Amino acid sequence: MEKSMDAEDVNLVHDLELEQQVQDDLQRNLDATQLYLSEIGFSPLLSAEEEVYFSRKALKGCEKSRNRMIESNLRLVVKIARRYNNRGLALLDLIEEGNLGLIRAVEKFDPERGFRFSTYATWWIRQTIERAIMNQTRTIRLPIHVVKELNVYLRTARELAHKLDHEPTAEEIAAKLDLPSGDVSRMLKLNEKITSVDIPLGGDNDKALLDVLADDDSVGPDFKVQDEDISNSVVKWLNELNTKQREVLARRFGLLGYEPSTLEDVGAEIGLTRERVRQIQVEALKRLRDLLSAQGLSVEALFQS
């Protein structure tokens, strides 16, 4: 009579089965990715003149032209998605999210504005990919009990903001909840740091926010040109702001060589209160929204509130 397996043997078999399952899943994903890449490899790129022609027709409702714009730029999505690989989402998932951004870019692109479509689409593709990564990773960035505690503070802050007609301080929130102000302050600062990382702004040269997720070593010459174009555009728009607005945004969101900072830290660095820094940030972002709208761009392509 065969001897039954002991607990150690059972666990070993279970581990081997799990390992095989993981390997099978990886192989299926690899096969599906290779199939997709081989299928889109035959889509010809469009010249600048063809972009204008097909995008004009797409804006007028031509479905064939819309599809041609999408199909001709699927490889652009793959190149961008590869830069975010190994960040919590499978490559096919990244490509799928990027394709949604590409479709949105085709729908919004106005060829009369003077932008090349690839540069314009890059903003939308990055934004959708980064949002997907954020949604995937933010939930594991903090322990669940910390998230629940933080949500209590943020909900109380919103309630107080309506009553007080200003953003409440940590002391006011703590008084409302009958908690030590130091604990509330630490949690709010933690939330600000997470939020500042979650806001995609574009421009790898500025190492802004979630763009640092990209792997610069995998960037080809064509993408370096696009990144330089995007970075120059961001700098140009920042230069349209007044000195104080520009400095607050640069320090707050990690632009122009600064590291991302909380409202409180920015205030300490430039000699203003946290509330005043917040007000300047709101004014500056509104000004940027106006500038982007004048260029035919949606602010959501650069900022995520």
C-alpha positions in Angstrom: 0.0 0.0 0.0 1.4 3.4 -1.0 2.3 5.7 1.7 0.2 8.9 1.6 1.9 12.2 1.0 2.8 14.2 4.1 2.0 18.0 4.4 5.4 19.0 3.1 4.9 16.9 -0.1 1.4 18.4 -0.6 2.8 21.9 -0.3 5.5 21.1 -2.7 3.1 19.8 -5.3 0.9 22.8 -4.8 3.8 25.2 -5.3 4.9 23.4 -8.5 1.3 23.6 -9.8 1.2 27.3 -9.1 4.6 27.9 -10.8 3.4 26.0 -13.9 0.2 28.0 -14.0 2.2 31.3 -13.8 4.5 30.1 -16.6 1.5 29.1 -18.7 -0.1 32.5 -18.2 3.1 34.3 -19.1 3.4 32.2 -22.3 -0.2 33.0 -23.3 0.4 36.7 -22.7 3.6 36.5 -24.7 2.0 34.7 -27.6 -0.9 37.1 -27.6 1.4 40.1 -27.6 3.6 38.7 -30.4 0.4 38.0 -32.5 -0.8 41.6 -31.9 2.6 43.1 -32.8 2.8 41.0 -36.0 -0.7 42.1 -37.0 0.0 45.9 -36.6 3.4 45.7 -38.2 1.9 46.0 -41.6 0.1 49.3 -40.9 1.9 52.0 -42.9 2.8 55.3 -41.2 1.2 58.5 -42.6 3.1 61.4 -43.9 2.4 64.9 -42.6 0.2 65.6 -45.7 -1.7 62.4 -45.2 -2.3 63.2 -41.5 -3.9 66.5 -42.5 -6.0 64.9 -45.2 -7.3 62.0 -43.1 -7.8 64.0 -39.9 -9.8 66.6 -41.7 -12.1 63.9 -43.1 -12.2 62.1 -39.7 -13.4 65.4 -38.1 -16.2 65.5 -40.6 -17.4 62.0 -39.6 -15.6 59.8 -42.2 -15.3 56.4 -40.4 -12.7 55.1 -42.9 -10.4 58.1 -42.3 -10.8 57.8 -38.6 -9.8 54.1 -38.7 -6.9 54.9 -41.0 -5.6 57.4 -38.5 -5.9 54.9 -35.6 -4.4 51.9 -37.5 -1.5 54.0 -38.7 -0.5 54.9 -35.2 -0.9 51.6 -33.3 2.8 51.2 -33.3 3.2 54.5 -31.6 1.0 53.2 -28.8 3.2 50.0 -28.5 6.4 52.1 -28.3 5.0 54.3 -25.6 3.5 51.3 -23.7 6.8 49.5 -23.7 8.3 52.3 -21.7 5.8 51.5 -18.9 6.4 47.8 -18.9 7.0 46.0 -15.5 5.1 48.7 -13.7 2.2 46.6 -12.5 0.3 46.0 -15.7 0.9 43.5 -18.5 2.1 44.9 -21.8 -1.2 44.0 -23.6 -3.1 45.9 -20.9 -0.9 48.9 -21.3 -1.4 48.8 -25.1 -5.1 48.5 -24.6 -5.2 51.5 -22.4 -2.9 53.4 -24.8 -5.2 52.6 -27.7 -8.1 54.3 -25.8 -5.9 57.4 -25.6 -5.1 57.1 -29.3 -8.8 56.9 -30.2 -9.4 60.0 -28.1 -6.6 61.9 -29.8 -8.0 61.1 -33.2 -11.4 62.4 -32.1 -9.9 65.6 -30.7 -7.0 66.4 -33.1 -7.3 69.6 -35.2 -4.8 69.6 -38.0 -5.1 73.4 -38.4 -3.4 74.0 -35.1 0.0 73.1 -36.6 0.9 70.1 -34.3 2.1 66.8 -35.8 -0.4 64.1 -34.8 2.2 61.9 -33.2 3.2 64.6 -30.7 -0.5 65.4 -29.9 -1.4 61.8 -29.5 1.5 61.1 -27.2 -0.1 63.3 -24.5 -3.3 61.3 -24.7 -1.7 57.9 -24.9 0.5 58.6 -21.8 -2.4 60.1 -19.9 -4.6 57.0 -20.3 -1.7 54.6 -19.6 -0.6 56.5 -16.5 -4.1 56.7 -15.2 -4.4 53.0 -15.5 -1.1 52.4 -13.7 -2.2 54.9 -11.0 -5.5 53.0 -10.5 -3.6 49.7 -10.3 -0.8 50.8 -8.0 -2.4 53.5 -5.7 -4.5 50.9 -4.0 -1.3 49.0 -2.9 0.8 52.1 -2.2 -0.8 52.4 1.3 -2.0 49.7 3.7 -5.8 49.4 3.7 -6.2 50.7 7.3 -4.2 53.8 6.4 -6.4 54.4 3.3 -9.5 54.2 5.4 -8.1 56.6 8.0 -7.0 59.0 5.3 -10.5 58.9 3.8 -12.0 60.0 7.1 -9.7 63.0 7.2 -10.3 63.9 3.6 -14.1 63.6 4.0 -14.0 65.8 7.1 -11.8 68.3 5.2 -14.4 68.6 2.4 -17.2 69.1 4.9 -15.3 71.8 6.7 -14.3 73.5 3.5 -18.0 74.1 2.7 -18.7 75.5 6.1 -15.5 77.6 6.5 -15.3 78.8 2.9 -11.6 78.0 2.9 -9.4 74.9 2.9 -9.3 73.7 6.5 -5.9 73.4 8.3 -4.8 70.2 10.0 -5.6 71.7 13.3 -9.2 72.4 12.3 -9.7 68.9 11.0 -8.1 67.5 14.2 -10.4 69.6 16.3 -13.5 68.4 14.4 -12.4 64.7 14.9 -11.0 65.2 18.4 -7.7 63.8 17.3 -4.1 65.0 17.8 -3.2 67.6 15.1 0.2 66.0 14.6 -1.4 62.7 13.4 -3.7 64.5 11.0 -0.9 66.7 9.7 1.3 63.6 8.9 -1.6 61.9 7.1 -2.4 64.9 5.0 1.2 65.4 4.0 1.3 61.7 3.0 -1.7 62.2 0.8 -0.2 65.3 -0.8 2.9 63.4 -1.7 0.9 60.6 -3.3 -1.3 63.0 -5.2 1.6 65.0 -6.6 3.1 61.8 -8.0 -0.3 60.8 -9.5 -0.6 63.9 -11.7 0.9 63.4 -15.2 2.3 66.5 -16.7 4.5 65.2 -19.6 8.1 66.0 -20.4 10.7 63.4 -19.3 13.4 66.1 -19.1 11.5 67.6 -16.2 11.0 64.2 -14.6 7.5 65.3 -13.8 5.3 63.1 -11.8 4.2 59.8 -13.2 6.4 60.3 -16.3 9.3 59.0 -14.2 7.7 55.6 -14.6 9.0 55.5 -18.2 12.2 53.7 -18.9 14.4 56.3 -20.6 16.9 53.6 -21.7 14.3 52.3 -24.1 13.6 55.6 -25.8 14.5 55.8 -29.5 15.6 59.0 -31.3 12.0 59.7 -32.6 10.7 59.7 -29.0 13.5 62.0 -27.8 12.4 64.5 -30.4 8.8 64.2 -29.2 9.8 64.5 -25.6 11.8 67.6 -26.3 8.8 69.0 -28.2 6.5 68.3 -25.2 9.0 69.6 -22.6 9.5 72.8 -24.6 5.8 73.3 -24.9 5.3 72.9 -21.1 8.2 75.3 -20.4 6.7 77.8 -22.9 3.3 77.6 -21.2 4.9 78.0 -17.8 6.6 81.1 -19.0 3.2 82.6 -19.7 2.5 82.6 -16.0 3.7 85.3 -13.6 6.8 84.6 -11.5 5.0 83.4 -8.4 2.7 81.1 -10.3 5.5 79.6 -12.2 7.6 79.0 -9.1 4.7 77.4 -7.2 3.8 75.0 -10.0 7.5 74.1 -10.6 8.1 73.4 -6.9 4.8 71.7 -6.4 4.9 69.3 -9.4 8.6 68.7 -9.8 9.2 70.9 -12.9 12.2 72.9 -14.1 14.6 70.8 -12.0 12.7 70.9 -8.7 11.5 67.9 -6.8 7.8 67.5 -6.2 6.8 69.1 -2.8 3.8 69.4 -0.6 1.9 72.7 -0.3 3.3 73.1 3.2 6.9 72.5 2.0 6.5 74.9 -0.9 5.2 77.6 1.5 8.2 77.1 3.7 10.6 77.4 0.8 9.1 80.6 -0.6 7.9 82.3 2.6 4.1 81.9 2.1 1.4 80.1 4.0 0.1 76.7 2.9 -3.3 78.3 2.0 -1.7 81.1 0.0 0.3 78.5 -2.0 -2.8 76.5 -2.7 -4.6 79.7 -4.0 -1.7 80.5 -6.3 -1.7 76.9 -7.5 -5.4 77.1 -8.3 -4.9 80.4 -10.2 -1.9 79.1 -12.1 -3.7 75.9 -13.2 -6.7 77.9 -14.3 -4.4 80.1 -16.4 -2.8 77.0 -17.9 -6.2 75.6 -18.7 -7.0 78.7 -20.7 -3.7 78.5 -22.5 -4.2 74.9 -23.4 -7.8 75.5 -24.6 -6.5 78.2 -26.9 -4.2 75.6 -28.4 -7.1 73.2 -28.9 -5.8 70.9 -26.2 -7.7 69.4 -23.2 -6.1 70.1 -19.9 -6.8 66.4 -19.0 -4.0 65.5 -21.4 -1.6 67.1 -19.0 -3.2 67.3 -15.6 -5.4 64.9 -13.7 -7.3 66.3 -10.9 
